[in-house]
């Protein structure tokens, strides 16, 4: 991503990139430092913790929760699209429907809200 969009680090300075243990590399750390970006990844047991590492568990739980919702409730693993453009259209459609349901629940301020499960089909 960083090599395809050369302006990304300049237009969004001070960003932190979250990675997995597979991103442990002196070369990658040097490249990120050149770009003005921080790379956050979990350390191995035999190394001292890196700054900000305590943030990884909540971030990972959020990512897993979003992935589970997209795959399960929005049925994105069985999208039945035939082309990449069709997949994007169906994914976008379902995310937009879920977002509209959440927006509706927050803005109507009813004591009983519509459950997003009703949109699970």
C-alpha positions in Angstrom: 0.0 0.0 0.0 2.7 2.4 0.9 4.6 1.9 -2.3 1.5 2.2 -4.5 0.4 5.5 -2.8 3.5 7.6 -2.3 1.5 10.5 -0.8 -0.2 8.4 1.9 2.4 9.0 4.7 2.7 12.7 3.9 -1.1 13.3 3.8 -1.6 11.2 7.0 1.4 11.8 9.2 2.0 10.0 12.5 -0.1 6.9 11.7 0.3 3.6 13.4 0.2 0.4 11.4 -1.0 -2.7 13.2 0.5 -6.0 12.2 1.0 -9.5 13.4 4.2 -11.3 14.5 5.0 -12.0 10.9 5.9 -8.4 10.5 9.0 -8.5 12.7 11.9 -7.2 10.6 14.6 -4.6 11.1 14.3 -3.6 7.4 10.5 -3.1 7.8 11.1 -1.0 11.0 13.6 1.1 9.2 11.3 1.6 6.2 8.4 2.6 8.5 10.7 5.0 10.3 11.7 6.6 7.0 8.0 7.0 6.1 7.2 8.6 9.6 5.0 5.7 10.6 4.9 3.4 13.6 4.5 -0.3 13.3 2.8 -2.0 16.2 3.0 -5.8 16.5 3.0 -8.2 19.4 6.4 -9.1 20.8 7.7 -12.6 21.2 7.9 -14.0 24.8 11.7 -13.6 25.0 11.6 -9.9 24.2 10.5 -6.9 26.2 7.1 -5.4 25.3 7.0 -2.6 22.8 5.3 0.7 23.5 1.5 0.5 22.8 1.4 -3.3 22.8 -1.3 -3.2 25.4 -3.6 -1.8 22.7 -3.4 -4.8 20.5 -5.8 -7.1 22.3 -8.8 -4.7 22.2 -8.0 -3.9 18.5 -7.8 -7.5 17.6 -11.1 -8.3 19.4 -12.8 -5.4 17.5 -11.4 -6.7 14.2 -12.5 -10.3 14.9 -16.0 -9.0 16.0 -16.4 -7.1 12.8 -15.2 -10.0 10.7 -17.6 -12.4 12.5 -20.5 -10.0 11.9 -19.6 -9.6 8.2 -19.3 -13.3 7.7 -22.1 -14.5 9.9 -24.9 -12.0 10.2 -24.4 -10.4 6.8 -23.8 -13.8 5.1 -20.8 -12.6 3.2 -19.2 -16.0 2.8 -22.2 -17.1 0.6 -22.7 -14.0 -1.4 -23.4 -15.8 -4.7 -21.7 -13.1 -6.8 -20.0 -14.1 -10.0 -17.5 -11.3 -10.5 -15.3 -9.2 -8.2 -17.5 -6.2 -9.0 -20.6 -8.3 -7.9 -18.9 -9.2 -4.6 -18.1 -5.5 -3.9 -21.7 -4.5 -4.8 -23.2 -7.2 -2.5 -20.8 -6.4 0.4 -21.5 -2.7 0.1 -25.2 -3.3 0.0 -25.2 -5.4 3.1 -23.0 -3.0 5.0 -25.1 -0.1 4.0 -28.3 -1.9 5.2 -26.7 -2.7 8.5 -25.5 0.9 8.9 -29.0 2.2 8.1 -30.5 -0.1 10.8 -28.0 1.1 13.4 -28.6 4.8 12.4 -32.3 4.3 12.6 -32.1 2.8 16.1 -29.9 5.6 17.4 -32.0 8.4 15.8 -35.5 7.3 16.7 -34.7 7.0 20.4 -37.4 4.5 21.0 -37.4 2.4 24.2 -37.6 -0.8 22.0 -35.3 -0.7 19.0 -35.3 -2.8 15.9 -32.8 -5.5 16.2 -30.2 -5.8 13.4 -30.9 -9.5 13.4 -34.1 -8.7 11.5 -31.8 -7.7 8.6 -30.1 -11.1 8.8 -31.3 -12.8 5.6 
